[in-house]
């Protein structure tokens, strides 16, 4: 897995969906954020598809070949309006073996689109980048 830096911010625009943490780890939220971010990415021309639960939060799937791209969204667990977002790529085994892995380029482009979506949202405050 290859991962982007982590973007952290505050926003009260993404309330917990009742029962969503039953599909992730207890106390981990982000379904509303993932749905919103998927919509924003699609509007920006990024082929975002499904929102899926994972143990660590909610992921927006991005249509991509030959590797899989995702944007992970999760509450920080510190305060109800604090969020953490990052993009990651799951690289194919053949690309790694053959040394033709181009996932870094796709990941950088996706990260830039995610950052732009968050920067342009009036409801997002205190956007900062943490190194993964």
Residue pairs with C-beta under 8 A, 6 or more apart in sequence:
1 88
1 89
1 90
1 91
2 88
2 89
2 91
2 103
2 104
2 107
3 86
3 87
3 88
3 89
3 107
3 132
4 86
4 87
4 88
4 107
4 108
4 110
4 111
4 114
4 132
5 86
5 111
5 129
5 130
5 131
5 132
6 84
6 85
6 86
6 129
6 130
6 131
6 132
7 84
7 85
7 86
7 114
7 115
7 118
7 127
7 128
7 129
7 130
8 76
8 82
8 83
8 84
8 85
8 126
8 127
8 128
8 129
8 130
9 82
9 83
9 85
9 118
9 124
9 125
9 126
9 127
9 128
10 79
10 81
10 82
10 83
10 124
10 125
10 126
11 33
11 81
11 83
11 121
11 123
11 124
11 125
12 80
12 81
12 123
13 32
13 36
13 121
13 123
13 124
14 29
14 30
14 32
14 33
14 36
14 83
15 32
16 29
16 31
16 32
16 75
16 80
17 29
17 31
17 32
20 29
20 30
20 31
20 53
20 58
21 27
21 28
21 29
23 53
24 30
24 53
24 54
24 55
24 56
24 57
24 58
24 74
25 55
25 56
27 75
27 77
28 55
28 56
28 57
28 74
28 75
28 77
29 57
29 74
29 75
30 57
30 58
30 73
30 74
30 75
30 83
31 51
31 53
31 58
33 58
33 73
33 83
33 85
34 51
34 57
34 58
34 59
34 60
34 71
34 73
35 51
37 48
37 60
37 71
37 73
37 85
37 114
37 117
37 118
38 48
38 49
38 51
38 60
38 71
39 48
40 117
40 121
41 48
41 60
41 62
41 71
41 113
41 114
41 117
42 48
44 113
44 116
44 117
46 62
46 110
46 113
47 62
47 63
47 64
48 60
48 61
48 62
48 63
48 71
49 60
49 61
49 62
49 63
50 60
50 61
51 58
51 59
51 60
51 61
52 58
52 59
52 61
53 59
54 72
56 72
56 74
57 72
57 73
57 74
57 75
57 84
58 72
58 73
58 74
59 70
59 71
59 72
59 73
60 70
60 71
60 73
61 68
61 69
61 70
62 68
62 69
62 70
62 71
62 110
64 89
64 106
66 92
66 94
66 95
67 89
67 90
67 91
67 92
67 95
67 101
67 102
67 103
67 106
68 89
68 90
69 87
69 88
69 89
69 103
69 106
69 107
69 110
70 87
70 88
70 89
70 90
71 85
71 86
71 87
71 110
71 114
72 84
72 85
72 86
72 87
72 88
73 83
73 84
73 85
74 83
74 84
74 85
75 82
75 83
75 84
76 82
76 83
76 84
85 114
85 118
86 111
86 132
87 107
87 110
87 111
87 114
88 107
89 103
89 104
89 106
89 107
91 101
91 103
92 101
95 101
95 102
95 103
115 127
115 129
118 124
118 127
119 127
